Amino acid sequence: MRQYNIALSAVESFYSVETGDWPGMIELFQERLEQVEVYREGVRRELYDSLRDPEFSWKSALWNEDFHVEEFETEGEARAFIENVVLPLVERVFAKVQS
């Protein structure tokens, strides 16, 4: 199984329940994406790669003994969180910096 360290680190850091779902963390994530091109590209690439990887489990990555983002019942629900919450933010930043 391939590791997606950049994407995992971003999601674990900025979406963790330990931050209390603080909206400022999402703003900080957006700022970092805007400011650091290599980070932005790495997060985006790894999110897409991980969603295409049938062996990678976002369900396990989002809730385990080390990290607590959200506990999902199914792998499909966990992947939907990445596709519908995290990826749109990354894509908005990409569109913004490209224009």
C-alpha positions as CSV (number, residue, x, y, z in Angstrom):
1,M,0.0,0.0,0.0
2,R,1.3,3.4,-0.9
3,Q,1.6,6.2,1.7
4,Y,0.1,9.6,1.1
5,N,2.0,11.5,3.8
6,I,1.4,15.1,2.5
7,A,-2.4,14.6,2.2
8,L,-2.7,12.6,5.4
9,S,-0.7,15.2,7.4
10,A,-2.9,18.0,6.0
11,V,-6.2,16.3,6.8
12,E,-5.1,15.1,10.2
13,S,-3.8,18.5,11.1
14,F,-6.4,20.8,9.9
15,Y,-9.6,18.7,10.3
16,S,-8.8,16.9,13.6
17,V,-11.5,16.9,16.3
18,E,-8.7,17.8,18.7
19,T,-8.8,21.4,17.2
20,G,-12.4,21.5,18.2
21,D,-13.6,21.9,14.6
22,W,-12.3,25.4,14.9
23,P,-13.0,27.3,11.6
24,G,-9.7,29.1,11.8
25,M,-7.9,25.8,11.1
26,I,-9.6,25.6,7.7
27,E,-8.6,29.2,7.0
28,L,-5.0,28.3,8.0
29,F,-5.1,25.3,5.7
30,Q,-6.3,27.5,2.9
31,E,-3.6,30.1,3.5
32,R,-0.9,27.4,3.6
33,L,-2.2,26.0,0.3
34,E,-2.1,29.5,-1.2
35,Q,1.4,30.3,0.0
36,V,3.3,27.1,-0.6
37,E,3.1,25.8,-4.2
38,V,4.8,22.5,-3.6
39,Y,2.6,21.8,-0.6
40,R,-0.6,22.7,-2.7
41,E,0.5,20.5,-5.5
42,G,1.4,17.6,-3.2
43,V,-1.8,17.7,-1.3
44,R,-3.9,17.8,-4.5
45,R,-1.9,15.0,-6.2
46,E,-2.0,12.7,-3.2
47,L,-5.7,13.3,-2.5
48,Y,-6.6,12.3,-6.1
49,D,-4.1,9.3,-6.0
50,S,-5.4,8.1,-2.7
51,L,-9.0,8.2,-3.9
52,R,-8.0,6.1,-6.9
53,D,-6.1,3.6,-4.8
54,P,-8.4,0.7,-3.8
55,E,-5.9,-0.5,-1.2
56,F,-5.9,2.8,0.7
57,S,-8.5,3.3,3.4
58,W,-9.6,6.8,4.3
59,K,-11.9,5.3,6.9
60,S,-8.9,4.0,8.8
61,A,-6.9,7.1,8.2
62,L,-9.6,9.5,9.5
63,W,-10.1,7.7,12.8
64,N,-7.4,5.6,14.4
65,E,-5.4,5.4,17.6
66,D,-3.2,8.4,16.6
67,F,-5.6,10.7,14.7
68,H,-9.3,11.6,15.1
69,V,-10.9,13.5,12.3
70,E,-14.2,11.8,12.0
71,E,-15.4,8.2,12.4
72,F,-17.3,6.9,9.4
73,E,-19.3,3.7,9.2
74,T,-18.1,2.8,5.7
75,E,-15.2,3.5,3.4
76,G,-17.5,5.1,0.9
77,E,-18.6,7.7,3.5
78,A,-15.0,8.4,4.4
79,R,-14.0,8.9,0.8
80,A,-17.1,11.1,0.3
81,F,-15.8,13.4,3.1
82,I,-12.5,13.8,1.3
83,E,-14.3,14.3,-2.1
84,N,-16.9,16.7,-0.8
85,V,-15.2,18.6,2.0
86,V,-11.4,18.6,1.6
87,L,-10.9,18.4,-2.2
88,P,-13.3,21.3,-3.0
89,L,-11.2,23.6,-0.8
90,V,-8.0,22.5,-2.5
91,E,-9.6,22.9,-5.9
92,R,-10.8,26.4,-5.0
93,V,-7.3,27.4,-4.0
94,F,-5.9,26.0,-7.3
95,A,-8.4,28.0,-9.3
96,K,-7.6,31.1,-7.3
97,V,-3.9,30.9,-7.7
98,Q,-4.2,30.0,-11.4
99,S,-6.2,33.1,-12.3
